[in-house]
Amino acid sequence: SLLGRARCYRSCETQRLGGPASRHRVSEDVRSDFQRRVPYNYLQRAYIKLNQLEKAMEAAHTFFVANPEHMEMQQNIENYRATAGVEALQLVDREAKLHLESYNAGVKHYEADDFELAIRHFEQALREYFVEDIECRTLCEGPQRFEEYEYLGYKTGLYEAIADHYMQVLVCQHECVRELATRPGRLSPIENFLPLHYDYLQFAYYRVGEYVKALECAKAYLLCHPDDEDVLDNVDYYESLLDDSIDPASIEAREDLTMFVKRHKLESELIKSAAEGLGFSYTEPNYWIRYGGRQDENRVPSGVNVEGAEVHGLSMGKKLSPKIDRDLREGGPLLYENITFVYNSEQLNGTQRVLLDNVLSEEQCRELHSVATGIMLVGDGYRGKTSPHTPNEKFEGATVLKALKSGYEGRVPLKSARLFYDISEKARRIVESYFMLNSTLYFSYTHMVCRTALS
C-alpha cells in the first residue's frame, strides 16, 4: 500500500509536470518569494513597459496586499489609480483566498442586517474553508526539515525516521487551522476564526426564523468553547422556540464542525503523546481564542443591541478581560565597568526593556561577525522561512549549539564559538541584575541573527 501510493505519486508528478522530480523541487528562497508574492512586483513593471495599465494595477495590488509595508508599491498604486481613474474598490487581488472573501462578504451583509445574504456567504465560506483545509494538509505531505536534530548530526534508524517525518507532517497539518485564518501579509491569524462562522450563523438563522439551524450552529460553536455561558443560554432559548413535535435532544451540532473538531483533538493527543515518547518539545497553541469574538451591534453572545428587533431571551452578557498586575522593577547594577546605559522601559515605550551599549568590545563584535558568516542558516528556527517576521527582510540565524558544534568540527575557531556562549551568559547576568529579579534567570534559547533588508 505504501509503496503503491509512492509509485502513484511519482507517476502523477512526472505526467503532469514532466521531467525528473528534482526539477520541480525548489529552494526555500523560491518558496518564500512566492509566499511574499514577489513575482507580482516584476509583473507590474513588465505590464507598465507594455502599456497595460489595468493589469499592472492588478499585479501591484496583489503584491501590496501581502506586503502592506511596501511604501513604494503603495505609491505606484496611487499613481496608477490617478492615471486610470480607478476607485479602490475596483482593485483586484489575483491571489485572494475564496474562503476569506466569502467570510468578509458575510460579515458585511450581517452588519447591514441582511441576514439572508449573510447566511449564504457564511455557508459558502465554510464550504470553501474545508476545501482549502484539504489542500493545506496535502501540501504538508512534502519533504520536511528536522529542526530538533540537524545540529547534532542526528542519524536515525528506519522506525525513528518514519516517526520523525510523520510527526513533522502531522504538526504541519495541525497548523492549517492557523494558516487558513491568517490574511496575506499578516503574522497573526483572525482570532477565533472558524468558530466565528457558526457564531454569526446561529444569530442570523435565528433572525430569519430557522430555529433548528440556529440551534445546530450554537451547539457547533460549543464544540470549541463548551463552557461559554452566553451560548449555553442561547441554546436553551432556541430550544424553547422549537415546535412541540421536535425533540430538542435530537438536534445535534453541525456535522461539518463535529468531524473537524474530532480530528483536531485526536491529532492534538497524538502529537502530545509523541512529544513525550520521542523526546521533542511541543506546546499546543490556543487556536480558538475566545476573546476573538464579533464586535458588532448584533453580537451574540457578547451583546445584542438591535433597535426594533425582538431578540428577547438571548444572552446579552459582555466578557471582560482580566487585568494582570505585575511588580516590575528596573535600574539595578550593570555589573561591568564599560557598559553604558542608553534607554529604559519608559523611553522604549514598553515594559521590561533596556538598551545598553558596550556590552561587547569592537574586537568581540568582529569575531562574532566572522563566526556568523560561517554558521548562519536562512530561516533558522522558523522552519526555513526566509522572511518569517516581515516580507521586507531576509532572516538568518544560528544557536549556541550550532556554533559549538561547528567549532568542534573545525569549521570555525573553537575560541570564537565559545565567545558566543560567554557573551550569552554575560547578557543573562546583566539582565538578571538590572531588573532586580528575585530568582535566577534561565535562558531556554539563545539566537544570533542577521536581518538583511530586501528591496
Secondary structure, DSSP 8 states (H G I E B T S, - for coil): -HHHHHHHHHHHHHHHH-S-GGGG---HHHHHHHHTTHHHHHHHHHHHHTT-HHHHHHHHHHHHHH-TT-HHHHHHHHHHHHHHT--GGG---TT--HHHHHHHHHHHHHHTT-HHHHHHHHHHHHHHHHHHHHHHHHHTTS----TTTGGGT----HHHHHHHHHHHHHHHHHTHHHHHT--TT-SS--TTHHHHHHHHHHHHHHHTT-HHHHHHHHHHHHHH-TT-HHHHHHHHHHHHHS-TTS-GGG----HHHHHHHHHHHHHHHHHHHHHHHHT-------SS-TT----STT-TTT----TT---TTS--------------------SSTT-EEEE-TTTTTSSS--EEE-SS-HHHHHHHHHHHHHH-EETTTTTT-S-SS-TTEEEEEEEHHHHHHHHHTTSS-HHHHHHHHHHHHHHHHHHHHHTT-SS----S--EEEEEEE--
